[in-house]
């Protein structure tokens, strides 16, 4: 297959982006199963892992902010936050911007736990191979970001 740097016409772009959707679903499900298998010893679910990762990357957040960031319902995020709190991995703190919506932040145990999880995932992902370049990864991130933005109108509640 020949590739070019010229923008694709809309019909061809639609067909090519469908190929990406066809790969992203199975990729996500396999990665989720892999994470669940790896996390069994930590007692973390994929949902709690996602909450911990968001907080590690962004600092304290509200439950609604986390839901929007992950395109999942606030109710699901609240359940994951409750699970993480029960394990001593997160705690609620006052939110100076909103009296009724607390900020959730990592505890020391939460920071250590997500650090160990991300380190293990990094070691696994180092094995991807395929002679991928920084330009390849940058292009992938740009395309997936554009696809996600195109679906911003979809309600996740």
For each residue, the residues with C-beta under 8 A, 3 or more apart:
1:
2:
3:
4:
5:
6:
7: 13
8: 12 13 16
9: 12 13
10: 13 14
11: 14 15
12: 8 9 15 16
13: 7 8 9 10 16 17
14: 10 11 17 18
15: 11 12 18 19
16: 8 12 13 19 20
17: 13 14 20 21 143 147
18: 14 15 21 22
19: 15 16 22 23
20: 16 17 23 24 143 144 147
21: 17 18 24 25 147
22: 18 19 25 26
23: 19 20 26 27
24: 20 21 27 28 144
25: 21 22 28 29
26: 22 23 29 30
27: 23 24 30 31
28: 24 25 31 32
29: 25 26 32 33
30: 26 27 33 34
31: 27 28 34 35
32: 28 29 35 36 46
33: 29 30 36 37
34: 30 31 37 38 124
35: 31 32 38 39 46 49 121
36: 32 33 39 40 45 46
37: 33 34 40
38: 34 35 117 120 121 124
39: 35 36 42 43 44 45 46 49 117
40: 36 37 43
41:
42: 39 113 116 117
43: 39 40 87
44: 39 48 49 52 87 113 117
45: 36 39 48 49 80 83
46: 32 35 36 39 49 50
47: 50 51 76 79 80 83
48: 44 45 51 52 80 83 84 87 89
49: 35 39 44 45 46 52 53 114 117
50: 46 47 53 54 70 80
51: 47 48 54 55 66 77 80 81 84 90 104
52: 44 48 49 55 56 84 89 90 106 110 113 114 117
53: 49 50 56 57 114 118
54: 50 51 57 58 61 66 69 70
55: 51 52 58 59 60 61 66 90 104 105 106 110 114
56: 52 53 106 111 114 115 118
57: 53 54
58: 54 55 61 69
59: 55 105
60: 55 93 103 104 105
61: 54 55 58 65 66 69 103 104
62: 65 66 95 98 101 102 103 104
63: 66 67 74 77 78 81 101 104
64: 67 68 74 77 101
65: 61 62 68 69
66: 51 54 55 61 62 63 69 70 77 81 104
67: 63 64 70 71 72 73 74 76 77 156
68: 64 65 71 156
69: 54 58 61 65 66
70: 50 54 66 67 77
71: 67 68 148 154 156
72: 67 76 77 156
73: 67 76 77 156 157
74: 63 64 67 77 78 157
75: 78 79
76: 47 67 72 73 79 80
77: 51 63 64 66 67 70 72 73 74 80 81
78: 63 74 75 81 82
79: 47 75 76 82 83
80: 45 47 48 50 51 76 77 83 84
81: 51 63 66 77 78 84 85 90 104
82: 78 79 85 86
83: 45 47 48 79 80 86 87
84: 48 51 52 80 81 87 89 90 110
85: 81 82 88 89 90 91 92
86: 82 83
87: 43 44 48 83 84 109
88: 85 107 109 110
89: 48 52 84 85 106 107 109 110 113 114
90: 51 52 55 81 84 85 104 105 106 107 110
91: 85 104 105 107
92: 85 102 103 104
93: 60 102 103 104 105
94: 102 103
95: 62 98 99 101 102 103
96:
97:
98: 62 95 101
99: 95
100:
101: 62 63 64 95 98
102: 62 92 93 94 95
103: 60 61 62 92 93 94 95
104: 51 55 60 61 62 63 66 81 90 91 92 93
105: 55 59 60 90 91 93
106: 52 55 56 89 90 110 111 114
107: 88 89 90 91 110 111
108: 111 112
109: 87 88 89 112 113
110: 52 55 84 88 89 90 106 107 113 114
111: 56 106 107 108 114 115
112: 108 109 115 116
113: 42 44 52 89 109 110 116 117
114: 49 52 53 55 56 89 106 110 111 117 118
115: 56 111 112 118 119
116: 42 112 113 119 120
117: 38 39 42 44 49 52 113 114 120 121
118: 53 56 114 115 121 122
119: 115 116 122 123
120: 38 116 117 123 124
121: 35 38 117 118 124 125
122: 118 119 125 126
123: 119 120 126 127
124: 34 38 120 121 127
125: 121 122 128
126: 122 123
127: 123 124
128: 125 132
129: 132
130:
131:
132: 128 129 136 137
133: 136 137
134: 137 138
135: 138 139
136: 132 133 139 140
137: 132 133 134 140 141
138: 134 135 141 142
139: 135 136 142 143
140: 136 137 143 144
141: 137 138 144 145
142: 138 139 145 146
143: 17 20 139 140 146 147
144: 20 24 140 141 147 148
145: 141 142 148 149
146: 142 143 149 150
147: 17 20 21 143 144 150 151
148: 71 144 145 151 152
149: 145 146 152
150: 146 147
151: 147 148 154
152: 148 149
153:
154: 71 151
155:
156: 67 68 71 72 73
157: 73 74
